[in-house]
């Protein structure tokens, strides 16, 4: 993804301007944040064994 941003950023600045470029990247980041908050499970307070058992029962 870093390579895509590196190559796309100058092209986007030249073609659509800085305001729209930052708006697009900001929208992508907000969408990613919402995905992380709603879909990706929190694993902070669980041991690896607990996570393995939860994922085994849920997805196997």
Buried (B, 14 or more C-beta within 10 A) or exposed (E): EEEEEEEEBEEBEEEEEEEEBEEEBEEEEEEEEEEEEEEEEEEEEEEEEEEEEEEEEEEE
